Amino acid sequence: MPAATPVLLVSDHVAGAVHLLTVPDGAVAGRLTGRHLSEHAGFLALPGGRVACVDDRRGELLVLDPFAEQLVERTVPVAVPAEHLACDPSGRRLAVTTGLGKNSEPWSDLLTVVDLATGEAARVRTRAGEPGVTVLGGGDPLVVLRHREPGALAVHRFGDLLGAPPGCPRVVPHAVLALPDDGHGDAYVPGPELVFAATGQGVHRARRTGDALTAEAVVPWGSSARGWYLRFDTRRQALWTTLRGGDPDPLRWPEWSNQAWRHELGTGRTLLTELGPGLVFRLALARRHTAFSRIHPDGDELILLDADGAARRFPLPGMDGAPRRGGTPWEGVQRRAVAASPGSDWIAVTRGGHGEVHIVDAETGQEAARPRLSTPLHHGGHLVLRVRNDGADGDPVGR
């Protein structure tokens, strides 16, 4: 496949299928079956257009190369259920945390680290919870776990973890930085070696100092709402999230407020843009736009923000089984996933339950194709859009 051709990997984690599409025509170029990918751990961009993800049923890390003749480049056994996935800036050393899965409370404390260059892997025990993870680069990379209740950034040396003996021994961090108990959302900016964690107070910032972290000033939300997700924008050198406000009761989801939050790392400026009420989940970063999908009983839409924060809105056809008033937006309902590449102007958004993917030109807002796949994409599925050298791997945290 030509290097400049955008490709789209679409995971139906319920049906156990991964579809490979070319963009913008939506033609099916490949398919994996029997692969139930972790929607929570998501896709991790690796150098060369490759992608890492976790098969939660088989307990395997998958390295996929959508530009190669064989889609699956490598598999490595890892502990599941996968909670979060991250790598160092080189894409060589990876870490997978475990947590909730289909359980009502976190129960697993296993962490897996993998060296793709040597094929080595090790599992250790840390602390049960829903830990986020970042892997810092350098001579001896650091694995930073973001824990909750009590909140902390726990720092481990990658080499120590990889060299742990068999039997999943318990490990103790060699450095700890305190956080509030409600952390959820992680980002890492490789150049200045900055780690970010979202809490109710704002975005906590820490800088690598040797083999430890030093706390820096907290970035305020600038709103009564908070973000639950962080993403590093490699092109604009900014952090992004969606601030969700209102009554946290899931039954009140149609009334939730949503704001796009962008914090420019160079200037320190924060920009808020109103997105409207309802459910706004993950966002996607294209070459010149940021994409959001908004679900609401009165109608769904794709929202595209340009570099100045101006929003354009495009209606999306409704979903059978969409969240309704009086119900929650999480249990037994259809949702949408959205994807983009910093090396492309194409946006992809799913129509859960219908097996459809809308492929949209962010420059014009025009839909170029709407392929219908052989699986329904229950819960909206999950997807990633790559161009071989798009720079998406500059964000080394799974999404």
N, C-alpha and C positions, 0 to 999 in steps of 0.2 A: 504494500500500500504506500503511495507517495507520502513523503514526510509532511507535506503541507496540508494533507487531507485531514480535516477534523473528524474524529470518531467519537462515538457515544457508547458507553457501556451502561446497560440498563439491567438492574437486578430486580427480579421478582423473588424476594426472600421467602414468601409463603409457598409459592409453587416450586421453588428450588431451581430457578433458571437464571442464566445471565445471557443477555442478548447483546451482540455487537452490531452497531449500525454505522453507516457512513453518513456524514453530514455535508450538505443540507438535504440530500434526497431521501434519507431515511431508509435506504436499502439495507437489508439484513446481510451482514458479511460473515457472521459466525454465531455460534450458540454453545453454551455449556448447560448441561442438565445435571440434576442431582447435587446442586450447589446452593445451599441456603446461607446466603451471606448475612453477616451481622449488620443490620441497618443502623444500630446505635454506634458501632465503631466506624462505620462508613468506609469511604474510599480514601486512600492515601496516595498522593501524587509522588512518583519517583522519577529520577532523571531519565531522559530518553523517551518520554511519553508512556512509561510503564506505570502500573498501578498496583498497590497492595491492598488486600482486604482479608477478612477472616470468614471461613466457612464454619458457622456455629454448630452445625450438626456433625461434621466430620472432625472438628477440632484441628483445623489446618489454616495456616497462613498461606494465602495464594499471592504469587507475584504474576501479574498478567501483563503481556505485551500485545496491545491491540494492533501494532504495526508489523508484527512478525507472522510467519506462516503458522506457527503454533501459538495459540492464545495463552496457554498456561506455560509460563517460563519455569516456575519452581513452586514446590509446596514444602512447608515445614510444619511439623506438629506443634501446636500451641495449646495452652489452657483456655477453656471457654467456660461460661459465656463471655464473649469479648465485650468489654465496656468501652475502652478507648485504645487508639492505635497511633503511634508516632514514630518518627525516625530522626536520625541526626542529619545535618545538612548535606552530607555526601550520599544519603540514601542507602548506606551500607548497614547501619546498625539500627534495629527496630525494637520496639517494646510494645507489648500487648497487656493491658490490665483486664481483670475480670471483675464482675460485680453482680448485677441484678438478674439479667436474663428474663425469663418468664416467671420469676418469683416475686412475691410480695415484698421481700426485703433482701438486701444484699447478704450473700452467704459465702462467697468465695474470696479468698485472700491471695490467690495465685497471680504472679507476674511472670511473664515469659519474655526473655530477651533473645534476640537472634542476630547473628552476624552473617549476612548474605554472602560475603566474600569467602568465608571459610566453611559455611554450612553448620557452624556450631550453634547450639541453642541450649538454654538452661531455664529451669523453672524454680522460683523461690516463693516463699510466703512473706507477705508484707502486713497488710491490715485489711480486714473485711470492710467493705464500703462501696462507693462508686467512684474510684479514683480516676482523675484525669492524669495525663502523662505528656511530658515533653522530653526530648532527648537532645541535649546540648552538645555541640561539636567541640573540636579541639583534640589535643593529643590523646587524652583519656576522656572520652565523652561522659557526661553525667546524665543519669536518668532522674528526672524530677517528678515525683508523684504529688498530685494535689488531692489532699484528703479532706473529709468533712467530719464534723462532730466528733472529736475536736478538729477544727480546721488547721491545716498545716501544708507547707511545701516541704516534702521530705526528699533529701538529696542523696543519691546513691552513685557510686562509681560504676560505670558500665562494666569495666574489666572485672571488678569484684563479683558482680552478679553473674557474668558469663562463666567465671571460674568456680561458681558454687558447686559443692559436691552433689551427687544424686540424692533423691529423696525429698526434694522440695523443702530445704531447710528454711527456717525463719531468718530474715535479715533485718538488721537495724540500720537506719540511715546514719550517715556520718555527720550530717548537718541538717538542721530543721529551722524553718522560718515560719512563725505563727501567722495564721490567717483567720478571718471570721469563719464561723461554722457552716455558712450557707454557700460555699464556693461551688460554682458550676459554670464551666467555660474556661478554655485554656488557649493560649497562643504563645508562640516563640518567634522572635525576630533574630535570625542568626548573626547578622553583621555586628550590632552592638551587644549581642549576647543578653537579650532582655527576655524575661519570662513574664507573662501576664496571666492573671486569674480573676474571673468575674465573681463579685460578691454583691450583697445588697448595698454595701457602702459605695461601691464603684469598682473600677478595675485596679487591682493591686499589681504593682510593678516591682520586679526584682532584677538585679543585674548580677551576672556571674562574677564572682571574685575568687579566683583560684578554683578550689573544689567546693565552694560554698556560694550562697546567695546573699546579697545585701539589699535590703528593702529600700525602695525609692518612693516618691510621693504617689499617693493614690489618685487616679484619674476619676473625677466625679462623673456621674451619669448626666447631670444637668437636667434631671427630670425626677418626678416622684416615682417613675417606673424603674425597672432594672432589666439588664440583659442576662440571658441564660446560656449564651453561646458567643464565642469570639472567633473571629477569622482575620488572618493577616492578609492584607491586599498588597501583593508583591509589586504591582505596577505603580500604585499611588502611595506606597509606603504609609499605610493607614490601617487602623483596626476597625472592624465593622461588627455590629450586632443588631438585633431587633430588641427594643425595649418593650416589654409587655407590662401593662398596667391594668388597674381595676380590681374588682373582687376576684381573689384567686380560685374561688369555687369553680371547678370545671363545668358545672351546669350553667354558669354565667358566661361561657366563652363567647357568645355572640356580642357581648358588651366589652370584651377586652379591648383596650387601646393598644396601638402598635405604632412605634416610631423607629425609623431607620436612624441608627447612631453611627457616625463616622468620626474617628479621632485621628487627626493627621499627626504622625510621629515627628515630623520635621518642625512644624510650626506650633504644635500643641493645641491647635484649634479643634473644637468639637462642633459638628454640624448635626442637627436633628431635623428629620423630615417626617411629617405625618403620613402614615400609610392607610389609616382607616381601621374600623373595628373588625373583630373576628379572630381567626387563627392565621398567624403568619409564622411559618416554620423556618427552616434553613434558608439562607440566601446564596446567591451565586455571583461570581465576579467575572465579567467579560472584559474585552479590551478597553472599552470606553464607557461601560454601563455596569450597574449593579442590579440584579434581578431578584424580585420577591414574588411569591404567589400568596394571595390572600383568599381565604375561604370564609364565606358568610352565607347565612340562609337567604339573604336578598340577592345573592349573585357573587360568583368568584371572579377574580381578575389577576392578570399578570401586570406587575408594576415594574417599570424600568426607570432608574435614576441615572441621570447623566453626571458628568464631572462637577457641575455646579449645584447639584442637588435637585434639579428640576425633575418632576415626576411625570411620566406618561403612563396611562392606564389602558389596558386592553381586556375586554371581557373574555371569559373562558366558559365553555359549555359546562353545564352542571353535571354532577356525578350521581348516578344511582347509588344509594347507600351513603351519601355524604352526611357529615354531622348535622344534626337537627337541633332546633330549640328544645330545651328540656332534657337533652342528652349530653354526654361528654364528647369532646373531639378526639378522644384517644381509643376508646374501646369499641371494637367491632364496626368501625366506620372507614370510609375511604378518605384518602388525603391526596396531596400532590407533592412531588419532589421536583426540584429545579436544579439545573446544571448549566455551567458556562466555562469557558477557558479564557485566561488572560491573553491568549494569542489569537482570539477569534471574536467576531461580532455575533456569533450564533448563540441563541438561548434555547434550552430544551426544558419543557415542563410536562409532567405526566398527568394523566386523567385516571386516577385510581379506580379499579374495578372494571374499566373498559379496555384496558390494555393499550391505550393510545398515548402517543407522545407528540406534543406540539413542538415543532422546530420553527423558531421565529428569528427573523433578522432584527437585531436590536437597533440597527440604524434606521430602519423604516417601520418597524412594528408589524411587518407583513409575515404571515405564516407561509413558510416555503413547503412544508410537508407535514402530514399527520399520519405517520405509520401506525398500523394496528398490529400488535404483536400476538404471538400464539399463546401467551399467558395473560391473565387479567390485570396484573400489577396491583394486587390487593394491598391496601394501606398506602397506595401511591408508589410502592417500590422505592428504589434509590438509584441514582445515576451519577455518572461523571463524564465530562466532555474534555477531551484532550487533543491538542496538536503536539506533534513530537517534541518540539523545542519551545514550548510556550512559557516556560518559567514558572509553571504552577508548583513545581517541586521546591520553590523558594519558601513555600508554606509547608513545613514538615510535620503537620498535625493532621490526622485523619478527619474527614468531614462526612 
